[in-house]
Amino acid sequence: MQRVSLGGLDVSGIGLGAMSMSDYYTGAGSDEEEAVRTIRRALDLGVDFVDTAEIYGPFVNEELVGRAIAGRRDEVVIATKFGLVSHDGAGPNVLDSSPANVRKAVEGSLRRLGTDRIDLYYQHRVDPGTPIEDTMGALADLVREGKVRHVGLSEAGPETIRRAHAVHPVAAVQIEYSLWSREPAETLLPLFRDLGIGLVAYSPLGRGFLTGTIRSTRQFAADDFRLTTPRFADGNFERNLRIVDEVEAVARTVGATPAQVALAWLLAQGDDVVPIPGTRRVTRVEENAAASEVTLTPDQLAHLDTLTPPTGERYAEQDLARTGL
């Protein structure tokens, strides 16, 4: 597994998103023992960049990751996120990146993860009620105290990124980036490269769509988050299947799976781009890790670059408004 530097933080070229082990997707929380095995298998394969957040569950995903890495802390680069849980009594899904809340959040995450430091600590969503300079000042204090090694942002816009980086170096920005979500990266990558910031691509498999295993939304449980997103809405979903058909065609040519092709395309976008595909199954983490061995030809990359954009926004309107992009 190749190594990548995210603003000075050394990580595996492919990471592991832990969210779906506990929340949001069909089957989340149904087999914690398999989820633990998946994280440990990822470490065995050299996938050491593990991503979680206090909002996942909330809280239970960090606890799960903490259980999985117990006794192997020095093998893991832990990334977690704050800002979507207010610890003053308002609770989950309330934007709060005030310095006081940052302090409370990090203590809880450290406890649940069973560690004395977080390798990459992200602001999950920009808080319009708190100047980014105040938030970054609090994070800089945590870096000086040794509780946080590197600082990141998630779904932040260019102005916010520049202002934040002026206070304390931003090692990475996490955005949705995949064969069917290219727009954020197209506008932000030049800025990242100018400032020396890495890009962490979440949902690199299009929320499972690009694996080719989802052919109907009837496969989802009623509370699956994807059912709230326009791209999975009736009509849009069926039209978007043409995208995965094209990915499958390339996969047959190179002797890989559609998921591996989608990840290989991301890996070809630069040595400062790290996808964090999410899964809760050992077989899937093995498949994803093997994507690092898939090489796409210039013609194949060019063909994938020209895929028709998906129909529908990537988030529902209220969630898209929170992205800051």
Summary of the structure (lengths in Angstrom):
residues: 325
radius of gyration: 18.5
end to end distance: 31.9
largest distance: 54.5
contacts: 1150
relative contact order: 0.15
helix: 45%
strand: 17%
